[in-house]
Amino acid sequence: MTGSTVLTYIAAALFEIGGCFAFWAWFKLDKSILWLMPGMACLALFAWFLTLVDTAAAGRAFAAYGGVYIAASLAWLWLVEGVRPDRWDMTGVALALVGSAVILAGPR
């Protein structure tokens, strides 16, 4: 993965998690329905960022993104929700990131 691909995936993950959390906050935490407006904007930005990944196949970009999303979700868990990931979380994210690298770097 190139540096720009990694940054693009990180931006996509932040927007996806932010957008999904806005829906979570509205539905599960009884926040105002107004939380959905920035949530939908975040989800649109997430989708746009994924189109910036330099690959000819959308499915490959989405599959490789999965590992970055998992890592970002665990960072959110720790930094925003205050729950420290355990060794199983960290093992899982390591496996997912290796899988993402294989998908993107494999010879075609």
HELIX and SHEET records of a PDB file:
HELIX    1   1 GLY A    3  LYS A   28  1                                  26    
HELIX    2   2 ILE A   33  TRP A   35  5                                   3    
HELIX    3   3 LEU A   36  THR A   51  1                                  16    
HELIX    4   4 ALA A   58  LEU A   79  1                                  22    
HELIX    5   5 ARG A   87  ALA A  105  1                                  19    
END                                                                             
